[in-house]
Amino acid sequence: MKLELRDELQEAWAGRDAFDEAASTRGTVYRQMDGRRTLRFQLRGRHYFLKYHAGVGWREVLKNLVQLKRPVLGAGVEWRAIEHLHRLGLATLEAVGYGEKGWNPAHRRSFLITRELAQTTSLEELVLDWPDHPPSPVLKRAIIARVAGIARRMHLGGINHRDFYVCHLLLDTSVGIAALRPESIRFYVVDLHRAQIRRRVPQRWLVKDLASLYYSMMHAGLTRRDLLRFIRVYSGEPLRTSLSRHRNLWQQVQRRATGFHWEFFGKPPPGH
């Protein structure tokens, strides 16, 4: 069994069975499927998110394996990913509780509790209006550079997200969107329940992350210059060098992102 409670949660649940408390916690349910549920709840005037895993069962495990997918068996993956991103100096969720028990992977009970990230807006929401009302060139360049820097640090640090879409990048909007300045842009990386951590990220998973990111920005009105700026910051090399040395990587990203668009929309992406 693994159990870690921090700060106010440790005090509130003192002397109680943490797993029973997590299982019985009530709040606004955001997702419920496959033995998992995600909900928002309040404790002593503060809001939190709870992800509770009751076990997906062997049928779900086998279905994922047949589809060559790694099943999500508990909250441990996200707990470790959050800790890893903090070590890399990247902003992410703040976990205050984690527990896992049971030897059977199909019926293991686990939970993760994080503080709510208030006053944030997903990058997906932010860019919806860009085609008709683009941001200032300075702000747009700063956002692209910041996102590229996050992807670079994650991948160099040995972690790939597996769901690296712009909806999983939350922008700190505590000052208000209209008051955003390039120097104050701060993104939080969230939804890490499928993340993988290794010494070195294999290229196929680099492609998956980068293609997911590119695909989810295809309707944001990005220019070729915007894409080249991302590549330059992500690679940390002169643009000519990156396009030559990593040509295969960027070609695979292009093909994969285009494939995502065909799969979802049934047609090629804008400009293709």
C-alpha positions in Angstrom: 0.0 0.0 0.0 1.1 3.5 -0.8 -0.4 6.6 0.9 0.6 10.2 1.1 -1.5 13.0 2.4 -0.3 16.6 2.6 -1.2 19.8 4.3 -4.9 20.4 4.9 -5.9 16.9 3.6 -3.7 15.2 6.2 -5.4 17.2 8.9 -8.9 16.7 7.6 -8.6 13.0 7.2 -6.6 12.3 10.3 -7.6 9.0 12.0 -9.8 8.0 9.0 -9.4 5.4 6.3 -8.2 7.5 3.3 -9.4 5.1 0.7 -12.9 5.0 2.2 -12.9 8.8 2.4 -11.9 9.1 -1.3 -14.5 6.6 -2.4 -17.3 8.4 -0.5 -16.3 12.0 -1.4 -19.2 13.8 -3.2 -19.0 16.7 -5.5 -19.5 17.8 -9.1 -18.7 14.8 -11.3 -16.8 15.7 -14.5 -16.1 12.2 -15.8 -17.2 8.6 -14.9 -16.1 5.6 -16.9 -14.2 2.3 -16.7 -14.0 2.2 -13.0 -12.8 5.8 -12.8 -14.4 9.0 -11.8 -13.3 12.6 -11.7 -15.0 15.1 -9.5 -14.6 18.6 -8.0 -15.2 19.0 -4.3 -14.8 21.5 -1.5 -12.9 21.1 1.7 -12.7 23.9 4.3 -13.4 26.6 1.8 -11.0 25.4 -0.9 -11.8 23.4 -4.1 -10.0 20.3 -5.2 -10.2 17.6 -7.9 -10.4 13.9 -7.0 -9.6 11.2 -9.5 -10.7 7.8 -8.0 -9.9 4.5 -9.6 -11.8 1.4 -8.4 -10.2 -0.9 -10.9 -11.1 -1.4 -14.6 -11.4 -5.2 -14.6 -9.6 -7.8 -16.6 -11.8 -7.3 -19.6 -10.8 -3.7 -20.0 -7.2 -4.5 -19.4 -7.2 -7.2 -22.1 -9.1 -5.0 -24.6 -6.4 -2.3 -24.2 -3.6 -4.8 -24.7 -5.2 -6.2 -27.8 -5.4 -2.7 -29.2 -1.8 -2.2 -28.3 -2.7 0.4 -25.7 -1.3 0.7 -22.2 -4.3 0.5 -19.9 -4.7 3.2 -17.1 -4.6 1.1 -14.0 -4.5 3.7 -11.3 -3.6 7.2 -10.1 0.1 6.4 -9.7 1.0 7.3 -13.2 -0.3 10.9 -12.8 1.1 11.2 -9.3 4.6 10.3 -10.6 4.3 12.5 -13.7 3.3 15.5 -11.6 6.3 15.0 -9.3 8.5 14.6 -12.3 7.3 17.9 -14.0 7.9 19.8 -10.7 11.5 18.5 -10.7 11.9 19.7 -14.3 10.7 23.2 -13.2 7.5 23.0 -15.2 4.2 24.3 -13.8 1.5 21.6 -13.3 -1.0 20.5 -10.8 -0.3 20.6 -7.1 -1.1 17.2 -5.6 -2.1 17.0 -1.9 -3.2 13.3 -1.7 -2.3 10.0 -3.3 -3.1 6.5 -2.3 -2.9 3.0 -4.0 -3.5 -0.4 -2.6 -4.1 -3.9 -4.0 -1.8 -6.3 -5.8 -4.3 -7.2 -8.6 -3.7 -4.6 -11.4 -7.3 -5.0 -12.7 -8.9 -4.3 -9.3 -6.4 -2.0 -7.6 -7.9 0.9 -5.7 -6.2 4.3 -6.0 -6.9 8.0 -5.8 -5.3 11.4 -6.6 -6.3 14.7 -5.2 -5.1 18.0 -6.6 -5.8 21.6 -5.7 -8.0 23.4 -8.2 -6.3 25.6 -10.7 -8.5 28.6 -10.5 -8.4 31.6 -12.9 -7.1 29.6 -15.8 -8.1 29.2 -19.4 -7.2 26.3 -21.7 -5.1 27.2 -24.7 -7.8 25.5 -26.8 -10.4 28.1 -25.6 -7.9 31.0 -26.1 -7.1 30.2 -29.7 -10.8 29.7 -30.9 -11.1 33.4 -31.7 -7.6 33.8 -33.2 -8.7 33.3 -36.9 -11.1 36.3 -36.7 -9.4 38.3 -33.9 -5.7 37.4 -33.8 -3.6 38.4 -30.8 -0.9 41.0 -31.1 2.2 39.5 -33.0 4.3 39.9 -29.9 1.9 38.0 -27.7 1.4 35.3 -30.3 5.1 34.8 -30.7 5.5 34.6 -26.9 2.8 32.0 -26.5 4.3 29.8 -29.3 7.7 30.1 -27.8 6.4 29.2 -24.3 4.6 26.1 -25.5 7.6 25.0 -27.6 9.8 25.5 -24.5 7.5 23.4 -22.4 7.5 20.6 -25.0 11.3 20.7 -25.2 11.8 20.6 -21.5 9.4 17.7 -21.0 10.9 15.6 -23.8 14.5 16.3 -22.8 13.5 15.4 -19.2 12.3 12.0 -20.3 8.6 12.4 -20.1 6.0 12.3 -22.9 2.3 13.3 -22.3 0.5 11.0 -24.8 -2.5 13.4 -24.8 -0.5 16.6 -25.6 -3.4 18.6 -27.0 -3.8 22.4 -26.3 -6.8 21.7 -24.1 -4.3 20.2 -21.6 -2.3 23.5 -21.4 -4.0 25.9 -18.9 -3.0 29.5 -19.1 -2.9 31.5 -15.9 -5.4 34.3 -16.5 -5.4 35.7 -13.0 -4.6 39.2 -14.4 -7.3 38.9 -17.0 -6.8 37.9 -20.7 -6.8 41.5 -21.9 -3.9 42.2 -19.5 -1.7 39.3 -20.6 1.9 40.3 -21.3 4.5 38.2 -23.0 6.8 38.2 -20.0 4.0 37.0 -17.7 2.7 34.0 -19.7 2.5 30.9 -17.5 1.0 27.5 -18.6 0.1 24.6 -16.4 0.4 21.1 -18.0 -2.5 18.9 -16.8 -4.2 15.5 -17.4 -1.1 13.4 -17.0 -2.8 10.1 -16.3 -1.3 8.5 -19.5 2.2 10.0 -19.3 5.3 7.9 -19.6 8.6 8.6 -18.0 11.9 7.2 -19.3 15.5 8.2 -19.4 15.0 9.1 -23.1 11.7 9.5 -25.0 11.6 7.3 -28.1 11.0 9.2 -31.4 7.5 7.6 -31.9 6.3 9.2 -28.7 7.9 12.5 -29.6 6.0 12.4 -32.9 2.8 11.5 -31.1 3.1 14.5 -28.6 4.2 17.0 -31.3 1.6 15.9 -33.8 -1.2 16.1 -31.2 -0.1 19.6 -30.4 0.1 20.6 -34.0 -3.3 19.0 -34.9 -5.1 20.8 -32.1 -3.7 24.2 -33.4 -4.6 23.6 -37.1 -7.6 25.9 -36.9 -5.9 28.7 -35.0 -4.7 30.5 -38.1 -1.0 29.7 -37.6 1.3 30.8 -40.4 4.4 29.0 -41.7 6.5 31.5 -39.8 4.7 30.5 -36.6 5.4 26.8 -37.2 9.1 27.5 -38.0 9.4 29.6 -34.8 8.0 26.6 -32.8 10.6 24.3 -34.4 13.5 26.6 -33.7 12.6 27.0 -30.0 11.7 23.3 -29.5 15.0 22.1 -31.1 17.2 24.7 -29.4 19.2 24.9 -32.7 19.3 27.3 -35.6 16.3 26.7 -37.9 18.3 25.5 -40.9 20.2 23.0 -38.7 17.0 21.6 -37.1 15.2 21.2 -40.5 18.2 19.4 -41.9 19.2 17.2 -38.9 15.7 16.4 -37.8 13.9 16.3 -41.2 12.5 12.8 -40.6 11.0 13.9 -37.2 9.2 16.9 -38.6 8.0 15.0 -41.7 6.5 12.3 -39.4 4.8 15.0 -37.2 3.3 16.6 -40.3 1.9 13.3 -41.6 0.6 12.2 -38.1 -1.1 15.5 -37.5 -2.7 15.5 -40.9 -3.9 11.9 -40.2 -5.5 13.1 -37.0 -7.4 15.8 -38.9 -8.6 13.4 -41.5 -9.7 11.0 -38.8 -11.7 13.6 -36.9 -13.0 15.9 -39.6 -13.0 13.6 -42.7 -11.1 16.1 -44.7 -7.6 17.6 -45.0 -6.6 20.4 -42.6 -6.8 24.1 -43.7 -4.3 25.0 -46.3 -3.7 21.5 -47.5 
